[in-house]
Amino acid sequence: MSSTEPKPAPPPPGASRDQWREWRRRQRLHHFGRGGWTWFWGVALIIIGSYYLLRNLGLLSWVRDDVLWPLLLIAFGAFLLIGRATRQP
């Protein structure tokens, strides 16, 4: 479902539980899309936490912070652009 489609209408009174669940699922798809962002923050926190843990253990002492963060921002921007390009009809 694209964001230009209208929101799904709720089921009629007396609808079954399965109909309500299907309506809620369609509402989530309408609001959040296909779920591409549902995993983003979990992965981001794991990567950031792993970086700081390895840095504190001395295993990443060769990585310079002033180079790493701009590279991560560039990679994130490329990820957003590629994701947007693949969703275009």
C-alpha positions as CSV (number, residue, x, y, z in Angstrom):
1,M,0.0,0.0,0.0
2,S,1.3,3.4,-0.8
3,S,0.9,6.5,1.3
4,T,-1.4,8.0,-1.5
5,E,-4.1,5.4,-0.9
6,P,-6.8,6.2,1.6
7,K,-6.7,4.7,5.1
8,P,-8.5,1.3,5.3
9,A,-12.0,1.6,6.6
10,P,-12.8,-0.2,9.8
11,P,-14.9,-3.4,9.7
12,P,-18.7,-3.1,10.2
13,P,-20.3,-3.6,13.6
14,G,-20.4,-7.2,14.7
15,A,-17.2,-8.1,12.6
16,S,-15.2,-11.1,13.7
17,R,-11.9,-10.8,15.5
18,D,-10.1,-11.9,12.4
19,Q,-11.6,-9.1,10.4
20,W,-10.4,-6.6,13.1
21,R,-6.9,-8.1,13.1
22,E,-6.8,-7.8,9.3
23,W,-8.0,-4.2,9.5
24,R,-5.3,-3.4,12.1
25,R,-2.6,-5.1,9.9
26,R,-3.7,-3.0,6.9
27,Q,-3.6,0.2,9.0
28,R,-0.1,-0.6,10.2
29,L,1.0,-1.2,6.6
30,H,-0.6,2.0,5.5
31,H,1.1,4.0,8.3
32,F,4.5,2.4,8.4
33,G,4.9,1.0,4.9
34,R,6.4,-2.5,4.4
35,G,8.3,-2.4,7.7
36,G,11.7,-1.3,6.3
37,W,12.3,0.8,9.4
38,T,11.2,-1.6,12.0
39,W,14.6,-3.1,12.4
40,F,16.7,0.1,12.0
41,W,17.0,1.3,15.5
42,G,17.8,-2.1,16.9
43,V,20.6,-2.6,14.4
44,A,21.8,1.0,14.9
45,L,22.1,0.5,18.7
46,I,23.8,-2.9,18.3
47,I,26.4,-1.3,15.9
48,I,27.0,1.7,18.1
49,G,27.3,-0.4,21.3
50,S,29.6,-2.8,19.6
51,Y,31.8,0.0,18.4
52,Y,32.2,1.5,21.9
53,L,32.8,-1.9,23.5
54,L,35.5,-2.8,21.0
55,R,37.0,0.7,21.3
56,N,37.1,0.4,25.2
57,L,38.7,-3.0,24.9
58,G,41.4,-1.5,22.7
59,L,40.5,-3.6,19.6
60,L,39.6,-0.5,17.5
61,S,42.3,1.9,18.6
62,W,43.4,2.1,14.9
63,V,40.0,3.6,13.8
64,R,40.0,7.4,14.0
65,D,36.7,8.9,15.3
66,D,37.0,11.9,13.0
67,V,36.9,9.6,9.9
68,L,34.5,7.0,11.2
69,W,31.4,9.1,11.9
70,P,31.4,11.0,8.6
71,L,31.7,7.6,6.8
72,L,28.8,6.3,8.7
73,L,26.7,9.3,7.9
74,I,27.5,9.0,4.2
75,A,26.6,5.3,4.3
76,F,23.3,6.1,6.0
77,G,22.5,8.7,3.4
78,A,23.3,6.3,0.6
79,F,21.1,3.7,2.3
80,L,18.2,6.2,2.4
81,L,18.6,7.2,-1.3
82,I,18.9,3.6,-2.5
83,G,15.8,2.6,-0.4
84,R,13.8,5.5,-1.8
85,A,14.9,4.7,-5.3
86,T,13.8,1.1,-5.1
87,R,10.3,2.1,-3.7
88,Q,9.5,4.4,-6.6
89,P,6.8,2.8,-8.9
